[in-house]
Amino acid sequence: MEIKDNEWTALKGKAAIDWFELAACIQWDESKAGPWFKRLLEVREVAQEHRRPATLTIGTDMVAVATGGIGGGRDAYKEIQLTWNDVRVGLSERNGATRQFSNGSLQVSGSPCLVTGAGVAWDFFVRLVRTLGGKISDEWLRRLDVCVDLPELSFPDVVYPLLRDGHVNTRCRSTKLSLEGDNSTGYSVGKSNRLRVSIYDKLFEALHKQDPVYLSAMMQRRWGGLPSCATRVEWQMGRPYLKQFGLDTAQETMKRMPDLFDKLTADPGGAFRLTATKPDKENKHQSRAATHPLWERVIEIGRTKIGRGNEPLKRLDRTKIDETRAIAQIIGYVTSIADRRQTFCETKGDILRVVSETMEHHRIEDSAILDSFMKKAKASGTWQDMFGFPGKGAA
C-alpha cells in the first residue's frame, strides 16, 4: 500500500475516548444506604456460593454483583464490586471518605467505551449512587485514553516502515515494538502510569479478541464496515500527566479535552509525531524535522471530533503549591532520627545539624542527591522547563 503525500487528505477515521477511570468520595445517607448495602452483601454471598456474579436490580438498572470487592494498594479497597454493560464500579459503605481513602470508583475500559460510551457510563454511575442513597462530594480522574481509528490504513505496510526507519520525534524515553510471528503489530513510547502513545494494527487486535460484540461495534461505530486493514493511534494519560496541567476532576478535564488534545499533538513539543524525514538527534535538531502528512491527517481527524483548543494548557506553577504537609513530614522524619540517635532537636538549626550528621554517618554523596532530584524533576515534567532540553524530557 503506497499513498502519495497529496493523497493523505482522503484518509478517513474517527476519534473517541477509549478509557475513562476515576475515584470518588461519596457521602451516604445511612438510613437509605444501610438497607441497600445489606442487600448487596447478601447478593455477594450468593455470588460467592455459586462462584459467579449474581444479578440485582437497583432502580431501573440491572447490575451484576461480583464475588469479591475491588481495589488495593494505592486504591482503597471497596467491598462491593458491580458491573453494568462491562462498566466496573467499586463501592464501600463507609462514610468520611478522602482522596487517600476513597469509597467509590468507576472504570470504563476500552470495550464499554466503544459499546456503551464513557458519557453514558458516567450518567449510570451518578444514577446508581443517587439510588443507593449517596451523593458524590468529590471525584478525580485517574486515567484517560483518547484514540483515533483509521480504517484502510495498514500498520505493517505503511506505518511500521516509518517507525523502523526512525521517522519519529518524541519526548518519551521508553520504546516498545510488538511482534506476532514475523509481523509487526504495534509500537509504543512512554509509560502507562504517566503518558503512553501507541500505534498498532487494530484489525489484527479486534479479530484476535474473538469477541463478536466488540468487532461488530468497531465495524458500526469506527470503521463503517469490515476494512481490509486498520490502524489505531492512542494516547494513554495517567493522573500524574494530567495533574501537571491542573486537570483534576473528570468533569473539568472533559471540558478541556480540545486543549488537552492540542497539548498532546503540538508541533513541535508534543508527546509524539511521525516526521517526513529522520530527525537529526545527534545534533539535537530533531524538532526541525517536518511533520509527516500522515500525522497531520491523524491530528486533523482527532480535532474534527474533539474540537480545537481555545486556551493552551500550562504547567502548574509549582512554587505556589502548598508545601505544609511535606515540611511536617520532614520535621517528623528528622525528629524521629534525633530520638533514635539520642540527640536533642528543638530548632531549625538542630534540624539542619541532625540531617547533616546523619548524611555524613551514612556517607551520602552529592551525586545521590542530584540523582534523586533528576528523577523527581523528570517525573513531574519540570526538567525540560528548567534546563530547556525538549528532546530529553520525559513526556
PAROKE-467419 format. One record per residue (C-alpha): residue number from 1; x, z, y; residue in one letter. Coordinates in Angstrom, 1 decimal. Layout:
N
num:NUM; px:X; pz:Z; py:Y; residuo:A;
...
//
This chain:
395
num:1; px:0.0; pz:0.0; py:0.0; residuo:M;
num:2; px:1.6; pz:-1.1; py:3.3; residuo:E;
num:3; px:0.0; pz:-0.6; py:6.7; residuo:I;
num:4; px:1.4; pz:-2.1; py:9.9; residuo:K;
num:5; px:1.8; pz:0.1; py:12.9; residuo:D;
num:6; px:-1.1; pz:-1.5; py:14.8; residuo:N;
num:7; px:-3.5; pz:-1.0; py:11.9; residuo:E;
num:8; px:-3.4; pz:2.8; py:11.7; residuo:W;
num:9; px:-6.3; pz:3.0; py:14.1; residuo:T;
num:10; px:-8.5; pz:1.7; py:11.3; residuo:A;
num:11; px:-7.7; pz:4.7; py:9.1; residuo:L;
num:12; px:-10.8; pz:6.9; py:8.7; residuo:K;
num:13; px:-11.1; pz:10.6; py:8.0; residuo:G;
num:14; px:-12.8; pz:13.9; py:8.7; residuo:K;
num:15; px:-11.7; pz:17.3; py:9.9; residuo:A;
num:16; px:-13.1; pz:20.6; py:8.8; residuo:A;
num:17; px:-12.4; pz:24.3; py:8.2; residuo:I;
num:18; px:-11.2; pz:24.8; py:4.7; residuo:D;
num:19; px:-10.7; pz:28.6; py:4.5; residuo:W;
num:20; px:-12.2; pz:31.4; py:6.5; residuo:F;
num:21; px:-11.4; pz:35.1; py:5.8; residuo:E;
num:22; px:-12.0; pz:38.2; py:7.8; residuo:L;
num:23; px:-12.2; pz:42.0; py:7.6; residuo:A;
num:24; px:-14.8; pz:44.2; py:9.3; residuo:A;
num:25; px:-15.8; pz:47.7; py:10.4; residuo:C;
num:26; px:-19.4; pz:48.3; py:9.6; residuo:I;
num:27; px:-21.5; pz:51.2; py:10.9; residuo:Q;
num:28; px:-24.1; pz:52.2; py:8.2; residuo:W;
num:29; px:-27.4; pz:53.8; py:8.8; residuo:D;
num:30; px:-27.1; pz:56.2; py:5.9; residuo:E;
num:31; px:-30.9; pz:56.6; py:5.5; residuo:S;
num:32; px:-31.2; pz:52.9; py:4.8; residuo:K;
num:33; px:-27.8; pz:52.0; py:3.3; residuo:A;
num:34; px:-27.7; pz:55.0; py:0.9; residuo:G;
num:35; px:-30.5; pz:53.7; py:-1.4; residuo:P;
num:36; px:-29.1; pz:50.2; py:-1.3; residuo:W;
num:37; px:-25.6; pz:51.3; py:-2.3; residuo:F;
num:38; px:-27.1; pz:53.5; py:-5.1; residuo:K;
num:39; px:-28.9; pz:50.4; py:-6.4; residuo:R;
num:40; px:-25.7; pz:48.3; py:-6.0; residuo:L;
num:41; px:-23.7; pz:50.8; py:-8.1; residuo:L;
num:42; px:-26.4; pz:50.8; py:-10.7; residuo:E;
num:43; px:-26.2; pz:47.0; py:-11.0; residuo:V;
num:44; px:-22.4; pz:47.2; py:-11.1; residuo:R;
num:45; px:-22.7; pz:49.5; py:-14.1; residuo:E;
num:46; px:-25.0; pz:46.8; py:-15.8; residuo:V;
num:47; px:-22.3; pz:44.2; py:-15.0; residuo:A;
num:48; px:-19.6; pz:46.3; py:-16.5; residuo:Q;
num:49; px:-21.7; pz:46.9; py:-19.6; residuo:E;
num:50; px:-22.2; pz:43.2; py:-20.2; residuo:H;
num:51; px:-18.8; pz:42.3; py:-18.9; residuo:R;
num:52; px:-20.1; pz:39.7; py:-16.5; residuo:R;
num:53; px:-21.6; pz:39.8; py:-12.9; residuo:P;
num:54; px:-25.2; pz:40.9; py:-12.6; residuo:A;
num:55; px:-27.7; pz:39.5; py:-10.1; residuo:T;
num:56; px:-29.6; pz:41.3; py:-7.4; residuo:L;
num:57; px:-31.9; pz:40.1; py:-4.7; residuo:T;
num:58; px:-31.1; pz:41.5; py:-1.2; residuo:I;
num:59; px:-33.7; pz:40.5; py:1.3; residuo:G;
num:60; px:-34.1; pz:36.7; py:0.9; residuo:T;
num:61; px:-30.7; pz:36.2; py:-0.8; residuo:D;
num:62; px:-29.8; pz:36.5; py:-4.5; residuo:M;
num:63; px:-26.2; pz:37.7; py:-5.0; residuo:V;
num:64; px:-24.0; pz:38.4; py:-8.0; residuo:A;
num:65; px:-22.6; pz:41.9; py:-8.3; residuo:V;
num:66; px:-19.1; pz:41.9; py:-9.8; residuo:A;
num:67; px:-17.9; pz:44.3; py:-12.5; residuo:T;
num:68; px:-15.3; pz:45.8; py:-10.1; residuo:G;
num:69; px:-14.5; pz:46.2; py:-6.4; residuo:G;
num:70; px:-12.2; pz:44.2; py:-4.2; residuo:I;
num:71; px:-9.1; pz:44.9; py:-2.1; residuo:G;
num:72; px:-6.0; pz:47.0; py:-2.3; residuo:G;
num:73; px:-2.6; pz:47.1; py:-0.7; residuo:G;
num:74; px:-3.0; pz:46.2; py:3.0; residuo:R;
num:75; px:-6.7; pz:45.5; py:2.4; residuo:D;
num:76; px:-8.6; pz:48.8; py:1.9; residuo:A;
num:77; px:-10.4; pz:49.0; py:-1.4; residuo:Y;
num:78; px:-14.1; pz:48.3; py:-1.4; residuo:K;
num:79; px:-16.1; pz:49.5; py:-4.4; residuo:E;
num:80; px:-18.7; pz:46.7; py:-4.2; residuo:I;
num:81; px:-17.9; pz:43.0; py:-4.6; residuo:Q;
num:82; px:-20.6; pz:40.4; py:-4.2; residuo:L;
num:83; px:-20.6; pz:36.6; py:-4.5; residuo:T;
num:84; px:-23.1; pz:34.2; py:-2.9; residuo:W;
num:85; px:-22.6; pz:30.5; py:-3.4; residuo:N;
num:86; px:-18.9; pz:31.3; py:-4.3; residuo:D;
num:87; px:-18.6; pz:33.3; py:-1.0; residuo:V;
num:88; px:-17.0; pz:36.7; py:-1.7; residuo:R;
num:89; px:-18.0; pz:39.8; py:0.1; residuo:V;
num:90; px:-16.5; pz:43.3; py:-0.1; residuo:G;
num:91; px:-18.4; pz:46.4; py:0.9; residuo:L;
num:92; px:-17.8; pz:50.1; py:1.0; residuo:S;
num:93; px:-20.5; pz:52.8; py:1.8; residuo:E;
num:94; px:-18.1; pz:55.0; py:3.7; residuo:R;
num:95; px:-18.5; pz:55.2; py:7.5; residuo:N;
num:96; px:-15.8; pz:55.8; py:10.1; residuo:G;
num:97; px:-14.0; pz:52.6; py:9.2; residuo:A;
num:98; px:-11.0; pz:51.5; py:11.2; residuo:T;
num:99; px:-8.8; pz:48.4; py:11.2; residuo:R;
num:100; px:-6.4; pz:50.3; py:8.9; residuo:Q;
num:101; px:-9.2; pz:51.3; py:6.6; residuo:F;
num:102; px:-11.9; pz:48.6; py:6.8; residuo:S;
num:103; px:-15.2; pz:48.8; py:4.9; residuo:N;
num:104; px:-16.2; pz:45.2; py:4.9; residuo:G;
num:105; px:-14.7; pz:41.8; py:4.1; residuo:S;
num:106; px:-15.7; pz:38.1; py:3.9; residuo:L;
num:107; px:-13.8; pz:35.4; py:2.1; residuo:Q;
num:108; px:-14.9; pz:31.8; py:2.3; residuo:V;
num:109; px:-12.3; pz:29.8; py:0.3; residuo:S;
num:110; px:-11.9; pz:26.0; py:0.0; residuo:G;
num:111; px:-14.8; pz:25.3; py:-2.3; residuo:S;
num:112; px:-17.5; pz:27.3; py:-0.5; residuo:P;
num:113; px:-16.2; pz:26.0; py:2.9; residuo:C;
num:114; px:-16.8; pz:22.5; py:1.6; residuo:L;
num:115; px:-20.1; pz:23.1; py:-0.2; residuo:V;
num:116; px:-21.7; pz:25.8; py:1.9; residuo:T;
num:117; px:-19.8; pz:25.8; py:5.2; residuo:G;
num:118; px:-18.0; pz:28.6; py:7.0; residuo:A;
num:119; px:-20.7; pz:29.0; py:9.6; residuo:G;
num:120; px:-23.4; pz:29.4; py:7.0; residuo:V;
num:121; px:-21.3; pz:31.9; py:5.2; residuo:A;
num:122; px:-20.8; pz:34.0; py:8.3; residuo:W;
num:123; px:-24.6; pz:33.9; py:9.0; residuo:D;
num:124; px:-25.1; pz:35.2; py:5.5; residuo:F;
num:125; px:-22.6; pz:38.0; py:5.9; residuo:F;
num:126; px:-24.3; pz:39.2; py:9.1; residuo:V;
num:127; px:-27.8; pz:38.9; py:7.5; residuo:R;
num:128; px:-26.6; pz:40.8; py:4.4; residuo:L;
num:129; px:-25.1; pz:43.7; py:6.4; residuo:V;
num:130; px:-28.2; pz:44.0; py:8.5; residuo:R;
num:131; px:-30.5; pz:44.1; py:5.5; residuo:T;
num:132; px:-28.4; pz:46.8; py:3.8; residuo:L;
num:133; px:-28.7; pz:48.9; py:7.0; residuo:G;
num:134; px:-25.5; pz:48.2; py:8.7; residuo:G;
num:135; px:-24.1; pz:46.8; py:12.0; residuo:K;
num:136; px:-20.8; pz:45.1; py:12.4; residuo:I;
num:137; px:-18.9; pz:47.0; py:15.1; residuo:S;
num:138; px:-15.6; pz:45.2; py:14.8; residuo:D;
num:139; px:-14.2; pz:42.2; py:12.9; residuo:E;
num:140; px:-10.9; pz:40.4; py:12.8; residuo:W;
num:141; px:-9.7; pz:37.1; py:11.3; residuo:L;
num:142; px:-7.2; pz:37.3; py:8.5; residuo:R;
num:143; px:-6.8; pz:33.7; py:7.6; residuo:R;
num:144; px:-8.0; pz:30.3; py:8.8; residuo:L;
num:145; px:-7.3; pz:26.9; py:7.3; residuo:D;
num:146; px:-8.1; pz:23.6; py:9.0; residuo:V;
num:147; px:-7.8; pz:20.3; py:7.3; residuo:C;
num:148; px:-8.0; pz:16.5; py:7.9; residuo:V;
num:149; px:-9.1; pz:14.5; py:4.9; residuo:D;
num:150; px:-8.0; pz:10.8; py:4.7; residuo:L;
num:151; px:-9.7; pz:8.6; py:2.1; residuo:P;
num:152; px:-7.9; pz:5.4; py:1.1; residuo:E;
num:153; px:-4.5; pz:6.8; py:2.3; residuo:L;
num:154; px:-2.1; pz:7.0; py:-0.7; residuo:S;
num:155; px:0.2; pz:10.1; py:-0.6; residuo:F;
num:156; px:2.7; pz:8.8; py:-3.2; residuo:P;
num:157; px:2.9; pz:5.2; py:-1.8; residuo:D;
num:158; px:2.6; pz:5.8; py:1.9; residuo:V;
num:159; px:3.2; pz:9.4; py:2.9; residuo:V;
num:160; px:5.8; pz:10.5; py:0.4; residuo:Y;
num:161; px:8.4; pz:7.8; py:1.3; residuo:P;
num:162; px:8.3; pz:9.1; py:4.9; residuo:L;
num:163; px:8.8; pz:12.6; py:3.8; residuo:L;
num:164; px:11.5; pz:11.6; py:1.3; residuo:R;
num:165; px:13.4; pz:9.7; py:4.0; residuo:D;
num:166; px:13.3; pz:12.7; py:6.4; residuo:G;
num:167; px:10.8; pz:11.3; py:8.9; residuo:H;
num:168; px:9.8; pz:14.8; py:9.8; residuo:V;
num:169; px:10.1; pz:17.2; py:12.7; residuo:N;
num:170; px:9.1; pz:20.8; py:12.1; residuo:T;
num:171; px:9.6; pz:24.3; py:13.5; residuo:R;
num:172; px:9.0; pz:25.7; py:10.0; residuo:C;
num:173; px:12.0; pz:26.7; py:7.9; residuo:R;
num:174; px:11.0; pz:26.5; py:4.3; residuo:S;
num:175; px:10.1; pz:23.3; py:2.5; residuo:T;
num:176; px:8.4; pz:22.7; py:-0.9; residuo:K;
num:177; px:7.8; pz:19.4; py:-2.8; residuo:L;
num:178; px:5.3; pz:19.4; py:-5.7; residuo:S;
num:179; px:5.6; pz:17.1; py:-8.6; residuo:L;
num:180; px:3.3; pz:16.2; py:-11.5; residuo:E;
num:181; px:5.4; pz:14.4; py:-14.1; residuo:G;
num:182; px:7.2; pz:11.6; py:-12.3; residuo:D;
num:183; px:4.7; pz:11.6; py:-9.4; residuo:N;
num:184; px:4.9; pz:13.4; py:-6.1; residuo:S;
num:185; px:1.6; pz:15.2; py:-5.4; residuo:T;
num:186; px:2.3; pz:17.4; py:-2.4; residuo:G;
num:187; px:4.6; pz:18.6; py:0.3; residuo:Y;
num:188; px:4.5; pz:21.8; py:2.4; residuo:S;
num:189; px:6.5; pz:23.6; py:5.1; residuo:V;
num:190; px:6.3; pz:27.2; py:6.3; residuo:G;
num:191; px:5.0; pz:30.4; py:4.8; residuo:K;
num:192; px:1.4; pz:31.1; py:3.7; residuo:S;
num:193; px:1.3; pz:34.6; py:5.4; residuo:N;
num:194; px:2.1; pz:33.1; py:8.8; residuo:R;
num:195; px:1.8; pz:29.3; py:9.1; residuo:L;
num:196; px:2.0; pz:26.6; py:6.4; residuo:R;
num:197; px:1.5; pz:22.9; py:6.8; residuo:V;
num:198; px:0.7; pz:21.0; py:3.7; residuo:S;
num:199; px:0.2; pz:17.3; py:3.0; residuo:I;
num:200; px:-0.9; pz:16.4; py:-0.5; residuo:Y;
num:201; px:-2.7; pz:14.0; py:-2.9; residuo:D;
num:202; px:-6.3; pz:15.3; py:-2.5; residuo:K;
num:203; px:-7.8; pz:12.8; py:-5.0; residuo:L;
num:204; px:-5.4; pz:14.0; py:-7.7; residuo:F;
num:205; px:-6.3; pz:17.6; py:-7.0; residuo:E;
num:206; px:-10.0; pz:17.1; py:-6.9; residuo:A;
num:207; px:-10.0; pz:15.2; py:-10.2; residuo:L;
num:208; px:-7.9; pz:17.8; py:-11.9; residuo:H;
num:209; px:-10.1; pz:20.7; py:-10.7; residuo:K;
num:210; px:-12.7; pz:19.4; py:-13.3; residuo:Q;
num:211; px:-15.4; pz:20.8; py:-11.0; residuo:D;
num:212; px:-18.2; pz:18.1; py:-10.7; residuo:P;
num:213; px:-19.9; pz:20.0; py:-7.8; residuo:V;
num:214; px:-16.7; pz:20.1; py:-5.8; residuo:Y;
num:215; px:-15.9; pz:16.4; py:-6.5; residuo:L;
num:216; px:-19.4; pz:15.4; py:-5.6; residuo:S;
num:217; px:-19.2; pz:17.4; py:-2.3; residuo:A;
num:218; px:-15.9; pz:15.7; py:-1.4; residuo:M;
num:219; px:-17.4; pz:12.3; py:-2.1; residuo:M;
num:220; px:-20.5; pz:13.0; py:0.0; residuo:Q;
num:221; px:-19.1; pz:15.1; py:2.9; residuo:R;
num:222; px:-15.5; pz:13.9; py:3.3; residuo:R;
num:223; px:-14.8; pz:10.6; py:1.6; residuo:W;
num:224; px:-18.1; pz:8.6; py:1.8; residuo:G;
num:225; px:-17.8; pz:7.7; py:-1.9; residuo:G;
num:226; px:-15.1; pz:7.8; py:-4.5; residuo:L;
num:227; px:-11.9; pz:6.4; py:-3.0; residuo:P;
num:228; px:-9.0; pz:4.7; py:-4.8; residuo:S;
num:229; px:-6.7; pz:7.3; py:-3.2; residuo:C;
num:230; px:-7.0; pz:10.2; py:-0.7; residuo:A;
num:231; px:-4.6; pz:12.4; py:1.2; residuo:T;
num:232; px:-5.2; pz:15.8; py:2.9; residuo:R;
num:233; px:-3.3; pz:17.4; py:5.8; residuo:V;
num:234; px:-3.8; pz:21.1; py:6.0; residuo:E;
num:235; px:-2.8; pz:23.9; py:8.4; residuo:W;
num:236; px:-3.0; pz:27.4; py:6.9; residuo:Q;
num:237; px:-2.8; pz:30.1; py:9.5; residuo:M;
num:238; px:-2.4; pz:33.8; py:8.7; residuo:G;
num:239; px:-3.1; pz:36.7; py:11.0; residuo:R;
num:240; px:0.5; pz:37.0; py:12.4; residuo:P;
num:241; px:0.4; pz:33.4; py:13.6; residuo:Y;
num:242; px:-3.0; pz:33.9; py:15.3; residuo:L;
num:243; px:-2.2; pz:37.3; py:16.8; residuo:K;
num:244; px:0.8; pz:35.9; py:18.8; residuo:Q;
num:245; px:-1.7; pz:33.9; py:20.9; residuo:F;
num:246; px:-4.1; pz:36.8; py:21.3; residuo:G;
num:247; px:-6.6; pz:35.3; py:18.8; residuo:L;
num:248; px:-8.2; pz:38.3; py:17.1; residuo:D;
num:249; px:-11.8; pz:38.1; py:16.1; residuo:T;
num:250; px:-13.3; pz:35.2; py:14.1; residuo:A;
num:251; px:-15.9; pz:34.5; py:16.9; residuo:Q;
num:252; px:-13.4; pz:34.2; py:19.7; residuo:E;
num:253; px:-11.0; pz:32.2; py:17.5; residuo:T;
num:254; px:-13.7; pz:29.7; py:16.6; residuo:M;
num:255; px:-14.5; pz:29.2; py:20.3; residuo:K;
num:256; px:-10.8; pz:28.3; py:21.0; residuo:R;
num:257; px:-10.4; pz:26.0; py:18.0; residuo:M;
num:258; px:-9.7; pz:23.0; py:20.2; residuo:P;
num:259; px:-6.9; pz:24.9; py:22.0; residuo:D;
num:260; px:-5.6; pz:26.1; py:18.6; residuo:L;
num:261; px:-5.5; pz:22.6; py:17.1; residuo:F;
num:262; px:-3.7; pz:21.3; py:20.2; residuo:D;
num:263; px:-1.1; pz:24.0; py:19.8; residuo:K;
num:264; px:-0.6; pz:23.1; py:16.1; residuo:L;
num:265; px:-0.2; pz:19.4; py:16.8; residuo:T;
num:266; px:1.6; pz:19.5; py:20.2; residuo:A;
num:267; px:4.1; pz:16.7; py:20.7; residuo:D;
num:268; px:6.8; pz:17.9; py:20.9; residuo:P;
num:269; px:6.8; pz:21.5; py:20.0; residuo:G;
num:270; px:4.0; pz:21.6; py:17.4; residuo:G;
num:271; px:4.3; pz:23.1; py:13.9; residuo:A;
num:272; px:5.0; pz:19.7; py:12.2; residuo:F;
num:273; px:4.8; pz:16.0; py:12.7; residuo:R;
num:274; px:5.8; pz:12.8; py:11.0; residuo:L;
num:275; px:8.2; pz:10.7; py:13.0; residuo:T;
num:276; px:8.7; pz:6.9; py:13.3; residuo:A;
num:277; px:12.5; pz:7.4; py:12.7; residuo:T;
num:278; px:14.6; pz:10.0; py:11.1; residuo:K;
num:279; px:15.3; pz:12.8; py:13.7; residuo:P;
num:280; px:18.8; pz:13.4; py:14.9; residuo:D;
num:281; px:19.1; pz:17.0; py:13.7; residuo:K;
num:282; px:22.9; pz:17.2; py:13.7; residuo:E;
num:283; px:23.0; pz:16.8; py:17.5; residuo:N;
num:284; px:19.8; pz:18.9; py:18.0; residuo:K;
num:285; px:17.9; pz:15.9; py:19.3; residuo:H;
num:286; px:15.0; pz:16.0; py:16.8; residuo:Q;
num:287; px:12.4; pz:16.3; py:19.5; residuo:S;
num:288; px:13.4; pz:12.9; py:20.8; residuo:R;
num:289; px:12.1; pz:11.1; py:17.7; residuo:A;
num:290; px:8.9; pz:9.3; py:18.4; residuo:A;
num:291; px:5.8; pz:10.4; py:16.6; residuo:T;
num:292; px:4.7; pz:8.1; py:13.7; residuo:H;
num:293; px:1.5; pz:6.2; py:14.4; residuo:P;
num:294; px:0.0; pz:7.6; py:11.2; residuo:L;
num:295; px:0.5; pz:11.2; py:12.5; residuo:W;
num:296; px:-1.1; pz:10.2; py:15.9; residuo:E;
num:297; px:-4.1; pz:8.9; py:14.0; residuo:R;
num:298; px:-4.3; pz:12.2; py:12.0; residuo:V;
num:299; px:-4.4; pz:14.2; py:15.3; residuo:I;
num:300; px:-7.0; pz:11.8; py:16.8; residuo:E;
num:301; px:-9.3; pz:12.3; py:13.7; residuo:I;
num:302; px:-8.9; pz:16.0; py:14.0; residuo:G;
num:303; px:-9.8; pz:16.1; py:17.7; residuo:R;
num:304; px:-12.9; pz:13.9; py:17.0; residuo:T;
num:305; px:-14.4; pz:16.8; py:15.0; residuo:K;
num:306; px:-12.7; pz:19.9; py:16.6; residuo:I;
num:307; px:-12.5; pz:18.7; py:20.2; residuo:G;
num:308; px:-9.8; pz:18.5; py:22.8; residuo:R;
num:309; px:-8.4; pz:21.7; py:24.2; residuo:G;
num:310; px:-9.1; pz:22.9; py:27.8; residuo:N;
num:311; px:-6.8; pz:25.9; py:28.1; residuo:E;
num:312; px:-3.3; pz:25.8; py:26.5; residuo:P;
num:313; px:-2.6; pz:28.8; py:24.2; residuo:L;
num:314; px:0.2; pz:31.0; py:25.4; residuo:K;
num:315; px:2.1; pz:33.7; py:23.5; residuo:R;
num:316; px:1.2; pz:37.2; py:24.5; residuo:L;
num:317; px:3.4; pz:39.0; py:27.0; residuo:D;
num:318; px:4.9; pz:41.5; py:24.6; residuo:R;
num:319; px:6.2; pz:43.7; py:27.4; residuo:T;
num:320; px:2.5; pz:44.7; py:28.1; residuo:K;
num:321; px:1.8; pz:45.7; py:24.5; residuo:I;
num:322; px:1.2; pz:49.5; py:24.2; residuo:D;
num:323; px:4.3; pz:51.0; py:22.6; residuo:E;
num:324; px:3.0; pz:54.6; py:22.5; residuo:T;
num:325; px:2.3; pz:54.6; py:18.8; residuo:R;
num:326; px:5.8; pz:53.1; py:18.0; residuo:A;
num:327; px:7.5; pz:55.7; py:20.2; residuo:I;
num:328; px:5.6; pz:58.5; py:18.5; residuo:A;
num:329; px:6.7; pz:57.2; py:15.1; residuo:Q;
num:330; px:10.3; pz:57.1; py:16.3; residuo:I;
num:331; px:10.2; pz:60.7; py:17.5; residuo:I;
num:332; px:8.7; pz:61.7; py:14.2; residuo:G;
num:333; px:11.4; pz:60.0; py:12.2; residuo:Y;
num:334; px:14.2; pz:61.3; py:14.2; residuo:V;
num:335; px:13.0; pz:64.9; py:14.3; residuo:T;
num:336; px:12.5; pz:64.8; py:10.6; residuo:S;
num:337; px:16.1; pz:63.7; py:10.2; residuo:I;
num:338; px:17.2; pz:66.5; py:12.6; residuo:A;
num:339; px:15.3; pz:69.0; py:10.5; residuo:D;
num:340; px:16.9; pz:67.9; py:7.3; residuo:R;
num:341; px:20.4; pz:68.0; py:8.9; residuo:R;
num:342; px:19.5; pz:71.4; py:10.4; residuo:Q;
num:343; px:20.4; pz:70.3; py:13.9; residuo:T;
num:344; px:18.4; pz:71.3; py:17.0; residuo:F;
num:345; px:16.4; pz:68.5; py:18.7; residuo:C;
num:346; px:14.2; pz:69.1; py:21.8; residuo:E;
num:347; px:15.2; pz:66.5; py:24.4; residuo:T;
num:348; px:15.6; pz:62.7; py:24.8; residuo:K;
num:349; px:19.3; pz:63.3; py:24.8; residuo:G;
num:350; px:19.0; pz:65.1; py:21.5; residuo:D;
num:351; px:17.1; pz:62.1; py:20.1; residuo:I;
num:352; px:19.9; pz:59.7; py:21.0; residuo:L;
num:353; px:22.5; pz:62.1; py:19.6; residuo:R;
num:354; px:20.8; pz:62.5; py:16.3; residuo:V;
num:355; px:20.3; pz:58.7; py:15.9; residuo:V;
num:356; px:24.0; pz:58.1; py:16.8; residuo:S;
num:357; px:25.3; pz:60.7; py:14.5; residuo:E;
num:358; px:23.1; pz:59.6; py:11.6; residuo:T;
num:359; px:24.1; pz:55.9; py:12.0; residuo:M;
num:360; px:27.8; pz:56.9; py:12.1; residuo:E;
num:361; px:27.3; pz:59.0; py:9.0; residuo:H;
num:362; px:25.7; pz:56.1; py:7.1; residuo:H;
num:363; px:28.3; pz:53.6; py:8.6; residuo:R;
num:364; px:25.6; pz:51.4; py:10.1; residuo:I;
num:365; px:27.3; pz:48.4; py:11.8; residuo:E;
num:366; px:26.1; pz:46.5; py:14.9; residuo:D;
num:367; px:25.7; pz:43.4; py:12.7; residuo:S;
num:368; px:22.9; pz:45.2; py:10.7; residuo:A;
num:369; px:21.0; pz:45.9; py:13.9; residuo:I;
num:370; px:21.4; pz:42.3; py:15.0; residuo:L;
num:371; px:20.2; pz:41.0; py:11.6; residuo:D;
num:372; px:17.1; pz:43.3; py:11.8; residuo:S;
num:373; px:16.3; pz:42.1; py:15.4; residuo:F;
num:374; px:16.7; pz:38.5; py:14.5; residuo:M;
num:375; px:14.2; pz:38.8; py:11.6; residuo:K;
num:376; px:11.7; pz:40.5; py:13.8; residuo:K;
num:377; px:12.1; pz:38.0; py:16.6; residuo:A;
num:378; px:11.7; pz:35.0; py:14.3; residuo:K;
num:379; px:8.7; pz:36.5; py:12.6; residuo:A;
num:380; px:7.0; pz:37.3; py:15.9; residuo:S;
num:381; px:7.8; pz:33.9; py:17.4; residuo:G;
num:382; px:9.8; pz:35.2; py:20.3; residuo:T;
num:383; px:13.1; pz:34.0; py:19.0; residuo:W;
num:384; px:12.7; pz:30.4; py:20.4; residuo:Q;
num:385; px:11.4; pz:31.8; py:23.7; residuo:D;
num:386; px:14.4; pz:34.0; py:24.2; residuo:M;
num:387; px:17.1; pz:31.5; py:23.1; residuo:F;
num:388; px:15.4; pz:28.1; py:23.6; residuo:G;
num:389; px:16.1; pz:26.6; py:20.2; residuo:F;
num:390; px:12.7; pz:24.8; py:19.5; residuo:P;
num:391; px:14.0; pz:23.3; py:16.3; residuo:G;
num:392; px:15.3; pz:26.5; py:14.8; residuo:K;
num:393; px:12.5; pz:29.0; py:15.4; residuo:G;
num:394; px:10.1; pz:29.7; py:12.6; residuo:A;
num:395; px:6.6; pz:28.5; py:13.5; residuo:A;
//
